[in-house]
């Protein structure tokens, strides 16, 4: 799940509109190295303009993915829209997707049971506005 909102002009952001129309999406997990490029995608664009034109990224078709993924993203999920919930009367929605395929860059695996090394991934999170976060300290606790 993730949230999507409205553009400054009050229309739905392209991500929301595209998922509503096509029902499929590719969700990427960027890392800290991609922070500047991720930030470029926040630029308001006219309808029909692609953020890909702002980036030095190529697209690649993955087996079992309905849409292509960005080559530089270390993790990507092919997903289908399950539901969209509006948040009150505001301009935000929570979009629930069902993941049906995944790509993970090989060096991210720990080597046991297909687990990811979170420190190697160093995932980037958008907090809102101009703020982003990296995971920083990672706590590991053995399960009982």
N, C-alpha and C positions, 0 to 999 in steps of 0.2 A: 504494500500500500504506500501511497505517497500523496502529497497534496498538490493541487494546481489551482491557480487563481485566474483573475482577469487582468487584461492589459490596462494600461492607463486610460484608454478610450472606452473601457467598460465591456469590451468583448472578451470572450474566453481566450486564454492563451492557447497557442497552437497545439501544445501537447494535449491539453484537455479536448479541444475540438477534434483533433486527429483520432484520438482513442475513441471518442464518442462515435465518430463516423466509421472508422475502420475496424474497431474492436481489437486490434492487435497492436503491440508495441515492443520495442526493445529497450530494456532498462539497463543502463550502464552504471558500474561503480568505478568512479575515477579515483586516482590516488593523488597524493600531495604533489607529485611531479606535474600533474595536469591542471593545477589550480588556476594558472593564468589563462589557459585555454578554456576551462570551464567558465571562468568569469566572462570571457568574451561572448559566450552564448547568452548572457543575460541582456545583451543589447536589444532594445526594442527594434523589431523589423516589420516591414510592411508584409501584408498577407502575400504568400507565394514566395517570399525571400527565404533562403535557407541559411541556417547558422553554419552549415558546412562550408559555405563560401568565406567565412571568417576564420576558419581553422585550417591547420595543416594536417588534416586527417583524411584517410581513405576509408571507404566502406568495403566490407567483405561479406559474402554470403556464407553462412554457416549451415551445415546439415541440420535439419530439424528446426531451423529458425524460419519464421514466416516473413521476417524483414531483415535487412542487413544490420551488421553491427559495426561500430567504430574500431579500427584496427588497434589504436593506441590504448583503449580501455582494457585494463587487466581482467575485468569481470563483466560479463554481459548475460542478461536473461531474456529469452524470448517468452513473451507473455500474452495472455488474452484477457480482455476486460471482463471482470466478474460483476462489478457493480460500481456505481458512482453515487456518493452521498453528499448532498449539499450541506454545508455547515451554516445552519440558521438562515438568515436573510442576507448574509454577507457574500462577498465575491470569491469564496473558497469552496473547494470540494475535496473530499478524500476519494481517491480512485483506487479500487481494489482490483488487483490483477492476479491471475493464476499463472504461475511459471510452468512452462511445459518443456523447456530446454535451457541449458546453461553452457556458457563458455568460461573457462578459467585458465589463465595463463599458467603453463606448467610449472615455472619456478615458484609459484605460490603454494604449491602442495607441500605438506610436511613429510610426506613419504609413508604415513601410516593412515589407513582407513579414509583416504581421500579428504583429510582435514586440511584447512587452509592455515597458513602462517599469517596471522593478523598483522604482525609487525612488518613483514615483507609487503603485504598489501597496502598498509598505510592509507586506509580509506579516507576520502575527503567528504565532508558533510556540509551542505549549505544550511546555514542557520537562519538566514533571512537578511534582507537589506544587503549591505556590503560585507557581511560576516560569513566566514567559513571556519570549519574546525577539522583538526586531525585527531586521531584517537589518543595520542599522547601515551600516558602510562596504561599498560594493559595488565589487568589482574587475572591470574590463572588460579583456579581452584579445582582440585580433583573432585569429581562427583562421588558422593557417598555410595 
